[in-house]
Amino acid sequence: ATFVRGLGVPVAIAKTGVKFLHHVALDYDIAAYFEANGHGTLLFSDVATNALLAAKASAQAENNAAAALAASRLLWARQLVNQAVGDALSDLLLVEAILAMKQ
């Protein structure tokens, strides 16, 4: 938490349990939550999703391939993770995809 706070990213603390984490995460446009036992997920609000869709459309209209790809990747991440219940396997696939893009 200290490292993330040092980057200027807000960190919320909740009681143990996905039911508590999920409730706090709903207060953010994009939220990541997890527990040590592997439960957790990413959440994208409707506001964030609409902003990403608009950014992608705008970038495509301006022929800005890099910006369109960046927005597309975030939208793909939204589709990959299981926002409803969390899923360690889909989270693992997301990490694998990110690591593959970094190579």
VOZA-893221 format. One record per residue: residue in three letters; x, y, z of N, C-alpha, C in turn; residue number from 0. Coordinates in nm, 4 decimals. Layout:
BEGIN
- ALA,X,Y,Z,X,Y,Z,X,Y,Z,NUM
...
This chain:
BEGIN
- ALA,0.0822,-0.1189,0.0000,0.0000,0.0000,0.0000,0.0866,0.1253,0.0000,0
- THR,0.1987,0.1219,0.0695,0.2852,0.2396,0.0769,0.3413,0.2745,-0.0602,1
- PHE,0.3838,0.1735,-0.1366,0.4386,0.1972,-0.2706,0.3337,0.2609,-0.3607,2
- VAL,0.2132,0.2066,-0.3594,0.1064,0.2587,-0.4445,0.0682,0.3998,-0.4027,3
- ARG,0.0589,0.4240,-0.2744,0.0287,0.5598,-0.2262,0.1377,0.6577,-0.2701,4
- GLY,0.2619,0.6104,-0.2720,0.3738,0.6938,-0.3155,0.3615,0.7360,-0.4607,5
- LEU,0.2871,0.6599,-0.5385,0.2626,0.6941,-0.6791,0.1445,0.7897,-0.6944,6
- GLY,0.0808,0.8230,-0.5817,-0.0334,0.9132,-0.5867,-0.1654,0.8439,-0.6150,7
- VAL,-0.1672,0.7125,-0.6037,-0.2888,0.6353,-0.6277,-0.3616,0.6167,-0.4951,8
- PRO,-0.4915,0.6479,-0.4913,-0.5632,0.6299,-0.3652,-0.5749,0.4818,-0.3285,9
- VAL,-0.5571,0.4529,-0.2018,-0.5679,0.3158,-0.1514,-0.6747,0.3144,-0.0432,10
- ALA,-0.7731,0.2293,-0.0616,-0.8790,0.2146,0.0386,-0.8568,0.0823,0.1116,11
- ILE,-0.8832,0.0828,0.2385,-0.8695,-0.0362,0.3210,-1.0096,-0.0790,0.3640,12
- ALA,-1.0363,-0.2091,0.3571,-1.1676,-0.2617,0.3964,-1.1474,-0.3806,0.4901,13
- LYS,-1.2543,-0.4190,0.5549,-1.2510,-0.5390,0.6380,-1.2190,-0.6590,0.5491,14
- THR,-1.1716,-0.7657,0.6110,-1.1418,-0.8875,0.5375,-1.2701,-0.9463,0.4809,15
- GLY,-1.2624,-0.9899,0.3578,-1.3767,-1.0536,0.2931,-1.4152,-0.9808,0.1660,16
- VAL,-1.4404,-1.0578,0.0610,-1.4767,-0.9999,-0.0678,-1.6022,-0.9138,-0.0563,17
- LYS,-1.6971,-0.9538,0.0276,-1.8196,-0.8745,0.0396,-1.7902,-0.7333,0.0878,18
- PHE,-1.6868,-0.7153,0.1685,-1.6481,-0.5821,0.2139,-1.5629,-0.5111,0.1086,19
- LEU,-1.4698,-0.5841,0.0489,-1.3823,-0.5260,-0.0538,-1.4630,-0.4778,-0.1739,20
- HIS,-1.5551,-0.5597,-0.2186,-1.6346,-0.5274,-0.3371,-1.7141,-0.3982,-0.3143,21
- HIS,-1.7724,-0.3843,-0.1970,-1.8520,-0.2656,-0.1656,-1.7664,-0.1388,-0.1741,22
- VAL,-1.6458,-0.1425,-0.1211,-1.5558,-0.0265,-0.1260,-1.5099,-0.0007,-0.2699,23
- ALA,-1.4818,-0.1067,-0.3445,-1.4332,-0.0921,-0.4822,-1.5363,-0.0254,-0.5726,24
- LEU,-1.6631,-0.0407,-0.5432,-1.7682,0.0200,-0.6254,-1.7652,0.1730,-0.6209,25
- ASP,-1.6915,0.2300,-0.5265,-1.6801,0.3753,-0.5166,-1.5837,0.4349,-0.6193,26
- TYR,-1.5136,0.3515,-0.6948,-1.4119,0.3980,-0.7888,-1.4507,0.3628,-0.9322,27
- ASP,-1.3996,0.4397,-1.0291,-1.4272,0.4100,-1.1699,-1.3553,0.2838,-1.2148,28
- ILE,-1.2299,0.2684,-1.1739,-1.1550,0.1446,-1.1991,-1.0932,0.1045,-1.0668,29
- ALA,-1.1226,-0.0156,-1.0228,-1.0736,-0.0612,-0.8927,-1.0188,-0.2024,-0.9048,30
- ALA,-0.9128,-0.2274,-0.8301,-0.8570,-0.3625,-0.8188,-0.8616,-0.3995,-0.6718,31
- TYR,-0.9108,-0.5186,-0.6441,-0.9065,-0.5642,-0.5059,-0.8697,-0.7107,-0.5031,32
- PHE,-0.8074,-0.7491,-0.3927,-0.7643,-0.8878,-0.3792,-0.7425,-0.9213,-0.2338,33
- GLU,-0.7494,-1.0494,-0.2065,-0.7190,-1.1014,-0.0743,-0.6034,-1.1992,-0.0888,34
- ALA,-0.5402,-1.2299,0.0207,-0.4262,-1.3213,0.0192,-0.4649,-1.4612,-0.0286,35
- ASN,-0.5919,-1.4979,-0.0164,-0.6344,-1.6321,-0.0570,-0.6640,-1.6428,-0.2065,36
- GLY,-0.6436,-1.5367,-0.2825,-0.6619,-1.5412,-0.4271,-0.7921,-1.4819,-0.4758,37
- HIS,-0.8833,-1.4494,-0.3862,-1.0079,-1.3860,-0.4283,-0.9822,-1.2409,-0.4634,38
- GLY,-1.0553,-1.1924,-0.5606,-1.0433,-1.0530,-0.5992,-1.0627,-1.0369,-0.7482,39
- THR,-1.0671,-0.9150,-0.7928,-1.0882,-0.8887,-0.9343,-1.0612,-0.7422,-0.9654,40
- LEU,-1.0863,-0.7054,-1.0888,-1.0864,-0.5659,-1.1323,-1.2304,-0.5266,-1.1584,41
- LEU,-1.2644,-0.4028,-1.1267,-1.3976,-0.3510,-1.1569,-1.3838,-0.2276,-1.2443,42
- PHE,-1.4673,-0.2185,-1.3456,-1.4739,-0.1026,-1.4332,-1.6160,-0.0479,-1.4244,43
- SER,-1.6315,0.0769,-1.3826,-1.7647,0.1368,-1.3755,-1.8153,0.1646,-1.5167,44
- ASP,-1.9446,0.1927,-1.5268,-2.0012,0.2310,-1.6562,-1.9379,0.3606,-1.7063,45
- VAL,-1.9083,0.4506,-1.6137,-1.8427,0.5776,-1.6514,-1.7069,0.5504,-1.7149,46
- ALA,-1.6282,0.4628,-1.6527,-1.4955,0.4299,-1.7062,-1.5071,0.3589,-1.8407,47
- THR,-1.6000,0.2660,-1.8504,-1.6181,0.1920,-1.9761,-1.6572,0.2870,-2.0883,48
- ASN,-1.7514,0.3763,-2.0613,-1.7932,0.4726,-2.1639,-1.6799,0.5663,-2.2026,49
- ALA,-1.5981,0.6063,-2.1054,-1.4833,0.6929,-2.1348,-1.3823,0.6202,-2.2232,50
- LEU,-1.3594,0.4922,-2.1962,-1.2669,0.4140,-2.2784,-1.3206,0.3951,-2.4197,51
- LEU,-1.4492,0.3687,-2.4310,-1.5096,0.3541,-2.5639,-1.4998,0.4850,-2.6428,52
- ALA,-1.5248,0.5975,-2.5755,-1.5148,0.7279,-2.6416,-1.3706,0.7587,-2.6809,53
- ALA,-1.2758,0.7258,-2.5934,-1.1341,0.7496,-2.6238,-1.0899,0.6662,-2.7437,54
- LYS,-1.1364,0.5428,-2.7482,-1.1016,0.4561,-2.8616,-1.1583,0.5127,-2.9916,55
- ALA,-1.2864,0.5522,-2.9895,-1.3496,0.6078,-3.1099,-1.2810,0.7358,-3.1544,56
- SER,-1.2475,0.8221,-3.0589,-1.1802,0.9470,-3.0907,-1.0423,0.9214,-3.1505,57
- ALA,-0.9691,0.8283,-3.0906,-0.8349,0.7951,-3.1413,-0.8431,0.7363,-3.2818,58
- GLN,-0.9423,0.6528,-3.3045,-0.9582,0.5949,-3.4388,-0.9934,0.7033,-3.5408,59
- ALA,-1.0791,0.7973,-3.5026,-1.1179,0.9062,-3.5928,-0.9989,0.9955,-3.6268,60
- GLU,-0.9057,1.0061,-3.5327,-0.7867,1.0888,-3.5528,-0.6700,1.0084,-3.6086,61
- ASN,-0.6933,0.8824,-3.6415,-0.5882,0.7917,-3.6911,-0.4715,0.7814,-3.5937,62
- ASN,-0.5019,0.7827,-3.4648,-0.4003,0.7685,-3.3603,-0.4004,0.6220,-3.3157,63
- ALA,-0.3223,0.5419,-3.3862,-0.3228,0.3973,-3.3624,-0.2771,0.3612,-3.2214,64
- ALA,-0.1788,0.4323,-3.1682,-0.1268,0.3996,-3.0348,-0.2336,0.4229,-2.9279,65
- ALA,-0.3048,0.5351,-2.9361,-0.4095,0.5644,-2.8379,-0.5267,0.4677,-2.8523,66
- ALA,-0.5616,0.4338,-2.9753,-0.6710,0.3382,-2.9975,-0.6347,0.2017,-2.9405,67
- LEU,-0.5101,0.1608,-2.9587,-0.4655,0.0318,-2.9052,-0.4657,0.0332,-2.7526,68
- ALA,-0.4219,0.1433,-2.6932,-0.4211,0.1528,-2.5471,-0.5624,0.1409,-2.4908,69
- ALA,-0.6575,0.2126,-2.5504,-0.7969,0.2037,-2.5047,-0.8516,0.0631,-2.5274,70
- SER,-0.8190,0.0038,-2.6406,-0.8648,-0.1323,-2.6699,-0.8118,-0.2314,-2.5678,71
- ARG,-0.6865,-0.2177,-2.5305,-0.6279,-0.3102,-2.4330,-0.6984,-0.3019,-2.2984,72
- LEU,-0.7316,-0.1812,-2.2563,-0.8048,-0.1671,-2.1301,-0.9450,-0.2269,-2.1414,73
- LEU,-1.0092,-0.2095,-2.2558,-1.1406,-0.2706,-2.2763,-1.1301,-0.4227,-2.2798,74
- TRP,-1.0227,-0.4742,-2.3366,-1.0022,-0.6198,-2.3378,-0.9808,-0.6722,-2.1964,75
- ALA,-0.9072,-0.5955,-2.1151,-0.8857,-0.6357,-1.9755,-1.0195,-0.6443,-1.9035,76
- ARG,-1.1068,-0.5494,-1.9311,-1.2402,-0.5484,-1.8715,-1.3173,-0.6751,-1.9081,77
- GLN,-1.2995,-0.7213,-2.0315,-1.3708,-0.8416,-2.0761,-1.3071,-0.9688,-2.0206,78
- LEU,-1.1788,-0.9660,-1.9964,-1.1081,-1.0864,-1.9524,-1.1380,-1.1212,-1.8074,79
- VAL,-1.1374,-1.0220,-1.7211,-1.1572,-1.0503,-1.5788,-1.3053,-1.0734,-1.5498,80
- ASN,-1.3300,-1.1492,-1.4454,-1.4665,-1.1765,-1.4027,-1.5039,-1.0744,-1.2961,81
- GLN,-1.5734,-0.9689,-1.3377,-1.6067,-0.8612,-1.2452,-1.7130,-0.9024,-1.1437,82
- ALA,-1.7902,-1.0034,-1.1763,-1.9014,-1.0424,-1.0885,-1.8532,-1.1128,-0.9621,83
- VAL,-1.7647,-1.2092,-0.9772,-1.7258,-1.2896,-0.8614,-1.5755,-1.2965,-0.8407,84
- GLY,-1.4986,-1.2459,-0.9335,-1.3536,-1.2608,-0.9228,-1.3152,-1.4014,-0.9633,85
- ASP,-1.2010,-1.4157,-1.0200,-1.1599,-1.5454,-1.0702,-1.0083,-1.5437,-1.0824,86
- ALA,-0.9425,-1.6239,-1.0008,-0.7964,-1.6260,-1.0005,-0.7414,-1.6653,-1.1384,87
- LEU,-0.8097,-1.7534,-1.2104,-0.7611,-1.7965,-1.3408,-0.7647,-1.6810,-1.4413,88
- SER,-0.8744,-1.6064,-1.4460,-0.8796,-1.4945,-1.5400,-0.7812,-1.3852,-1.4993,89
- ASP,-0.7614,-1.3660,-1.3690,-0.6610,-1.2695,-1.3237,-0.5212,-1.3134,-1.3670,90
- LEU,-0.4946,-1.4421,-1.3576,-0.3661,-1.4961,-1.4015,-0.3475,-1.4756,-1.5519,91
- LEU,-0.4518,-1.4977,-1.6296,-0.4429,-1.4760,-1.7740,-0.4149,-1.3291,-1.8059,92
- LEU,-0.4731,-1.2400,-1.7290,-0.4470,-1.0980,-1.7497,-0.3007,-1.0658,-1.7221,93
- VAL,-0.2465,-1.1180,-1.6144,-0.1049,-1.0969,-1.5827,-0.0172,-1.1540,-1.6940,94
- GLU,-0.0497,-1.2728,-1.7422,0.0261,-1.3333,-1.8526,0.0222,-1.2447,-1.9766,95
- ALA,-0.0942,-1.1898,-2.0086,-0.1077,-1.1027,-2.1251,-0.0231,-0.9764,-2.1094,96
- ILE,-0.0256,-0.9198,-1.9897,0.0554,-0.7985,-1.9649,0.2032,-0.8292,-1.9770,97
- LEU,0.2463,-0.9406,-1.9202,0.3873,-0.9787,-1.9286,0.4294,-1.0067,-2.0739,98
- ALA,0.3409,-1.0690,-2.1514,0.3719,-1.0960,-2.2923,0.3869,-0.9664,-2.3716,99
- MET,0.3059,-0.8658,-2.3412,0.3152,-0.7366,-2.4107,0.4435,-0.6627,-2.3732,100
- LYS,0.4951,-0.6868,-2.2543,0.6158,-0.6180,-2.2084,0.7425,-0.6739,-2.2733,101
- GLN,0.7339,-0.7927,-2.3308,0.8540,-0.8549,-2.3897,0.8826,-0.8006,-2.5266,102
